[in-house]
Amino acid sequence: MQTDFYNAFLRHWNDAEYLYNISRWANSDQLYAYSAECGLKCLMLLFGMYVNPATGIPDEKDKLHIDKIWYRYETYRAGIGISGYFISPVNPFDNWNIGQRYANEINFDKFWVDHHLDGAKEIKKLLNKAVLEGRLNV
């Protein structure tokens, strides 16, 4: 199957929103993180990230989850000198880890998820900007 970071962003975002609205904190939290990760990789692809055409998988240095890829993003944005696509230097996913998908749902609450939702919203705004500016054809 062909890699489509934008569609993956939308799919995870929409499911996260649904689960958030019915207070399913644990799974909405994971999906907001996945959506932000896919959204950043979508933008990084626009800014020159290499993805193997045969597999659709980025190089090892970019095969990271949101807690780490947040920091890689700036390398690509700054590398082509594009302005207007800045993200916060403070990573809202610093306390997120892929292993939390195995955690008991009692560990998650609205406050925990809202922090990650804010980060995902930041990426969503940049994707909307890229679409409006014609950088991203969807």
Secondary structure, 3 states (H helix, E strand, C coil): CCCCHHHHHHHHHHHHHHHHHCCCHHHHHHHHHHHHHHHHHHHHHHCCCCECCCCCCECHHHCCCHHHHHHHHHHHHHHCCCCCCCCCCCCCCCCCCHHHHHCCHHHCCHHHHHHHHHHHHHHHHHHHHHHHCCCCCC
